[in-house]
C-alpha cells in the first residue's frame, strides 16, 4: 500500500502534469488589461474583476509561469511585467493609490516577477532600481519592517516574515547577495531568530528558504542554516499525518501617518508546500520522505482532479499565490533523483526505530544463519572452506552500508 500510494515514478510523472495544468490555469485566468498588458487577481477561479486584479496576484502569476517553463518572449510574461511596472511607476495607478508599494511582502512578490527567468540581477539591468529600493528600506538593525512609506514614515520594528521575504528576493541581486551586505543581513537574521522564545513552523520554513543560497556562498552561514532545518524537522513531528495543513495567514497593520489612516494586511501561505520546499532545497528529502511524498501526492490529486489546487480546509478556491509555492515545490521535487524500493523500505522503517531494529536483527540473523549452514555443507571441499569468513564479512558490510547510507542526500 505504501509503495502503491507513494510510488516515486508516479509522483515524478504527476509533477510534470501538475506544472502543465498550473500553467494552463494561470493563462486561462489572465485579464488582458489594455494594449500589451496582462494582469491577474489573487484567485484564479473568481472570474475577471477589476477589484480582484492586483499586484499580489499578477506578480505571483508571472513568477509561476516562469517556474513552469514560460519563456521571456511569452505574451503573458511580457504583459504581466508591463502591467506591474506601469502600476509601480504610475502614482495614479490603482496599486499606487492602494499603497501596495509601501507593503514589504507585495514589493517582494513584485521583485520576483521582474526578470523572472534570470537567476541573477546586476546593477546594469533596467530593474536594478527596484532592487536597490528594497535594499534602501533595510532598518538600522539589519531587518525589514512590514511597511515603508518613506525614511520618516515606516514600520519601526523589523519583522521575521518581512525580513525572510526581503532576503529571499534579494538573493538574486548580485550587489547585495554577493557582498558583505547580504552576508551580514543573513547572519543578523539567524541571530534574531535564535532570540525568539517560540517560532512556528511556517516562519522557520521561510527563514530556511531565505538564507539557503546565502549559506551556499558564505561558510559562516552553513551552521545556522543547518540549525534552522533541524528545528523545522523537530516541528514536523507535531504535524498532522497525511493531511494538509490549512493556509497560514500572517496579519499586520500598515499605518500611513501622512494620510492618518491604517489598514489591515494579510499574507496567505500554504504551510505544507512551503515546509516541504524548504526541506527539499536543504537536502533533507530522504529524511522526511514520507511527509514530503504525502504532501506532493495530496497537491497533485487536487490539481489533477480540480484543474488547479483548491484549499480543502477553507472555502474551495484556487489561489494564485498558493500556485506559486506549489509550483516551486513540484519543480524542486521533479529535480530529485528517484529512490529505489529497497532504500524506500529502509527509510520507512527508520521512522519507527524499534520496528526497524527488530526487523534488522531478524534479517541479519537469517542471512548469517543461511550463510553459516551453506558453508558448513561446503567444508568437505577445501577450496570452498576458505570462503566462509569472506562471505561473512561481505554480508556484514552490506547490512551496515544499508543502515548507514539509507536517507543520505547525494
C-alpha positions in Angstrom: 0.0 0.0 0.0 2.8 2.4 0.9 4.6 1.9 -2.5 1.3 2.0 -4.4 0.3 5.3 -2.8 3.7 6.9 -2.9 5.4 5.4 -6.0 8.3 7.7 -6.8 8.0 7.3 -10.6 4.3 8.2 -10.5 4.9 11.2 -8.3 7.6 12.5 -10.7 5.4 11.9 -13.6 2.4 13.7 -12.0 4.7 16.6 -11.0 5.2 17.5 -14.7 1.5 17.0 -15.4 0.6 19.3 -12.4 3.0 22.0 -13.6 1.4 21.9 -17.1 -2.1 22.3 -15.5 -1.0 25.1 -13.3 0.4 27.0 -16.3 -2.8 26.4 -18.3 -5.0 27.6 -15.4 -3.0 30.8 -15.0 -3.1 31.6 -18.7 -6.8 30.9 -18.7 -7.4 33.3 -15.8 -5.4 36.2 -17.4 -7.1 39.5 -17.7 -5.9 41.4 -20.8 -5.8 44.8 -19.2 -5.0 47.1 -22.1 -2.5 47.0 -25.0 0.4 44.8 -24.2 -0.7 44.3 -20.6 -1.9 41.3 -18.7 -3.0 41.1 -15.0 -4.3 38.5 -12.6 -6.3 38.5 -9.4 -5.5 36.7 -6.1 -7.8 33.8 -7.1 -7.8 32.0 -10.5 -11.5 30.9 -10.2 -13.3 34.1 -9.2 -13.6 35.4 -12.8 -12.2 38.6 -14.2 -12.7 41.5 -11.8 -11.1 44.9 -11.5 -11.5 44.6 -7.8 -9.6 41.4 -7.8 -6.8 42.3 -10.2 -3.7 43.5 -8.4 0.0 43.4 -7.5 -0.2 40.2 -5.4 -2.0 38.0 -7.9 -0.2 39.4 -11.0 3.3 39.1 -9.6 2.7 35.5 -8.3 1.2 34.5 -11.7 4.1 35.9 -13.7 6.7 34.1 -11.5 4.7 30.9 -11.5 4.6 30.9 -15.3 8.4 31.3 -15.4 8.7 28.3 -13.0 6.5 26.1 -15.2 8.7 26.9 -18.2 7.2 30.0 -19.9 9.8 31.9 -22.0 10.7 35.5 -21.8 9.0 36.1 -25.1 5.6 34.9 -23.8 2.9 37.5 -24.2 1.8 36.5 -20.6 5.2 37.2 -19.1 5.8 40.4 -21.0 2.2 41.6 -20.5 2.3 40.8 -16.8 5.6 42.6 -16.3 4.4 45.6 -18.3 1.3 45.8 -16.1 3.4 45.6 -12.9 5.9 48.2 -14.0 3.2 50.6 -15.1 1.4 50.1 -11.8 4.6 50.7 -9.9 5.8 53.7 -11.8 2.5 55.5 -12.1 1.4 57.3 -9.0 -2.2 57.3 -10.2 -2.4 53.6 -10.7 -4.8 51.6 -8.5 -1.9 49.7 -6.9 -0.1 53.0 -6.0 -3.3 54.5 -4.6 -3.8 51.3 -2.6 -0.3 51.8 -1.1 0.9 48.4 -2.4 4.4 49.7 -2.8 4.6 50.6 0.9 4.0 46.9 1.9 7.2 44.9 2.0 5.7 41.5 1.0 4.0 43.0 -2.1 7.2 44.6 -3.1 9.0 41.3 -2.7 6.5 39.4 -4.9 6.8 42.3 -7.4 10.6 41.8 -7.4 10.3 38.1 -8.0 8.3 38.8 -11.1 11.0 41.2 -12.5 13.2 39.3 -15.0 11.6 36.1 -13.7 13.8 33.7 -15.7 17.0 35.3 -14.6 19.0 33.7 -11.8 21.0 36.8 -11.2 20.2 40.6 -11.5 23.1 43.0 -11.6 23.3 46.8 -11.5 23.1 47.2 -15.3 19.6 45.7 -15.5 16.7 48.0 -16.1 15.0 46.5 -13.0 18.0 47.2 -10.7 16.5 50.3 -9.3 13.6 48.3 -7.9 16.0 46.0 -6.0 18.0 49.0 -4.8 14.8 50.5 -3.4 14.2 47.4 -1.3 17.8 47.4 -0.1 17.3 51.1 1.0 14.3 50.1 3.2 16.5 48.0 5.5 16.2 49.2 9.1 19.3 50.1 11.1 19.2 46.8 12.9 19.6 45.0 9.5 16.0 43.7 9.2 13.0 44.9 7.2 9.7 46.1 8.6 6.2 45.2 7.3 5.7 48.6 5.6 7.8 51.6 4.4 6.3 54.8 3.0 9.5 56.9 3.5 12.6 57.2 5.6 10.4 59.1 8.2 7.3 57.0 7.8 8.0 53.3 8.2 7.5 50.3 10.5 9.9 51.0 13.4 10.5 47.3 14.1 11.9 44.5 12.0 9.6 41.6 11.1 10.7 38.0 10.7 8.3 37.3 7.8 9.1 40.6 6.0 12.9 40.1 6.5 12.7 36.5 5.3 10.9 37.6 2.1 13.3 40.5 1.6 16.4 38.3 1.9 14.8 35.7 -0.3 14.2 38.1 -3.3 17.5 39.9 -2.8 19.3 36.6 -3.2 19.2 37.3 -7.0 20.6 40.9 -6.8 24.3 40.4 -7.1 25.4 43.8 -5.4 23.6 42.6 -2.3 23.8 38.8 -2.2 27.3 38.7 -3.5 28.6 41.3 -1.0 29.2 41.7 2.7 25.7 43.4 2.9 23.9 40.1 2.2 26.1 38.1 4.5 25.7 40.4 7.4 21.9 40.8 6.9 21.5 37.0 6.8 23.7 36.5 9.9 21.7 39.1 11.8 18.5 37.3 10.7 19.7 34.0 12.1 20.7 35.5 15.4 17.4 37.3 15.6 15.5 34.0 15.2 17.7 32.5 18.0 16.4 35.1 20.4 12.8 34.3 19.8 11.1 32.2 22.6 9.0 30.2 20.1 8.5 30.3 16.4 6.0 28.4 14.3 6.9 26.0 11.5 6.0 28.3 8.6 8.2 31.1 9.9 11.1 28.7 10.3 10.5 27.3 6.8 10.5 30.8 5.3 13.7 31.6 7.2 15.3 28.4 5.9 14.4 29.3 2.3 15.5 32.9 2.8 19.1 32.1 3.8 19.6 28.9 1.8 21.5 30.5 -1.1 23.5 32.8 1.2 24.6 29.7 3.2 26.0 28.2 0.0 28.1 31.3 -0.6 29.3 32.0 3.0 30.7 29.4 5.3 29.6 31.5 8.4 26.0 30.7 7.4 26.3 27.0 6.9 25.8 26.0 10.6 22.9 28.5 11.2 21.2 27.1 8.1 21.6 23.5 9.3 20.2 24.5 12.7 17.1 26.1 11.1 16.5 22.9 9.2 16.9 20.8 12.3 14.4 23.0 14.1 12.0 22.6 11.2 12.3 18.8 11.3 11.6 18.8 15.1 8.4 20.8 14.5 7.4 18.4 11.7 6.9 15.7 14.3 3.9 17.5 15.6 2.3 17.9 12.2 -0.9 16.0 11.4 -0.2 12.9 9.5 -1.3 12.6 5.8 -3.4 15.8 6.0 -2.6 19.1 4.5 -2.2 22.0 7.0 -4.5 25.0 6.5 -3.1 28.2 5.0 -1.1 30.4 7.2 -2.5 34.0 7.4 0.1 36.5 8.6 -1.7 39.6 9.8 -0.3 43.1 10.4 -1.4 46.7 10.2 0.0 49.4 7.9 0.0 52.9 9.3 0.1 55.8 6.8 0.9 58.7 9.1 0.7 61.2 6.2 -2.9 60.2 5.5 -3.8 59.4 9.1 -5.1 56.0 8.0 -4.4 52.4 8.9 -5.2 49.2 7.0 -5.0 45.5 7.9 -3.0 43.3 5.6 -2.6 39.6 5.3 -0.1 37.2 3.7 -1.5 33.7 2.9 0.8 30.8 2.5 0.2 27.1 2.0 2.0 25.6 5.0 2.8 22.1 3.7 4.1 23.4 0.4 6.4 25.9 2.0 7.7 23.4 4.6 8.3 20.7 2.0 10.1 23.0 -0.3 12.3 24.2 2.5 13.3 20.6 3.4 14.0 19.7 -0.3 16.3 22.6 -1.1 18.1 22.0 2.3 18.9 18.4 1.2 16.5 16.8 3.7 14.2 15.0 1.4 15.2 11.4 2.2 15.0 12.1 5.9 11.4 13.4 5.5 10.4 11.3 2.5 7.1 10.0 3.9 5.9 13.5 4.8 7.0 15.2 1.6 5.7 12.4 -0.7 2.3 12.7 1.1 2.2 16.4 0.6 3.2 16.2 -3.0 0.7 13.5 -3.7 -2.1 15.4 -2.0 -1.4 18.6 -4.0 -1.2 16.5 -7.2 -4.5 14.9 -6.6 -6.2 18.2 -6.1 -4.6 19.7 -9.1 -5.3 16.8 -11.4 -8.9 16.4 -10.2 -9.8 20.1 -10.0 -7.7 21.6 -12.7 -5.8 23.6 -10.1 -5.3 23.4 -6.3 -8.3 24.2 -4.2 -7.7 24.6 -0.4 -9.7 21.8 1.2 -9.5 23.4 4.7 -11.3 26.6 3.6 -13.9 27.5 1.1 -12.6 25.8 -2.1 -10.6 28.3 -4.1 -7.7 28.4 -6.5 -5.2 30.9 -5.0 -2.7 32.4 -7.5 -0.2 32.8 -4.6 -0.7 29.2 -3.5 0.1 28.0 -7.0 3.4 29.9 -6.9 4.6 28.0 -3.9 3.1 24.7 -5.1 4.9 25.1 -8.5 8.1 25.8 -6.6 7.6 22.5 -4.7 6.7 20.5 -7.8 9.7 21.8 -9.7 12.1 21.0 -6.8 10.6 17.6 -6.4 10.9 16.7 -10.1 14.6 17.5 -9.8 15.2 14.9 -7.2 16.6 11.5 -8.3 14.0 8.8 -7.6 14.8 6.4 -4.7 14.9 2.7 -5.2 12.4 0.3 -3.5 15.0 -1.2 -1.1 16.1 2.3 0.2 12.4 3.4 0.4 11.6 0.5 2.6 14.6 1.2 4.9 13.6 4.9 5.1 10.1 3.9 6.0 11.3 1.5 8.7 13.7 4.1 10.1 10.7 6.2 11.1 10.0 3.6 13.7 13.3 2.8 15.4 12.1 -0.2 17.4 10.4 -1.9 14.4 13.5 -1.2 12.3 16.0 -2.7 14.7 13.8 -5.7 15.3 13.5 -6.4 11.6 17.2 -5.6 11.0 18.1 -8.2 13.7 15.8 -10.8 12.2 17.1 -10.2 8.7 20.7 -10.3 9.9 20.2 -13.5 11.8 18.6 -15.1 8.8 21.4 -14.1 6.5 24.1 -15.1 8.9 22.4 -18.5 9.6 21.9 -19.2 5.9 25.5 -18.4 5.2 26.7 -20.5 8.1 24.8 -23.6 7.1 25.6 -23.2 3.4 29.3 -23.0 4.2 29.1 -25.9 6.6 27.9 -28.1 3.8 30.9 -27.0 1.7 33.6 -27.6 4.3 34.4 -31.0 2.9 35.7 -29.1 -0.1 39.0 -27.4 0.9 38.6 -25.0 -2.0 35.3 -23.6 -0.5 36.3 -23.8 3.1 38.2 -20.5 3.0 35.3 -18.6 1.6 33.4 -18.6 4.9 35.0 -15.6 6.6 34.9 -13.7 3.3 31.2 -14.1 2.7 30.5 -13.4 6.4 32.4 -10.0 6.1 30.6 -9.2 2.8 27.1 -9.8 4.4 28.0 -7.7 7.4 29.3 -4.9 5.2 26.1 -4.8 3.1 23.9 -4.6 6.1 26.0 -1.9 7.7 26.1 0.0 4.5 22.3 0.0 4.0 21.8 1.2 7.5 24.4 4.0 7.4 23.7 5.3 3.9 19.9 5.0 3.6 18.5 8.5 3.7 21.7 10.4 2.9 21.3 13.0 0.2 23.8 12.9 -2.7 
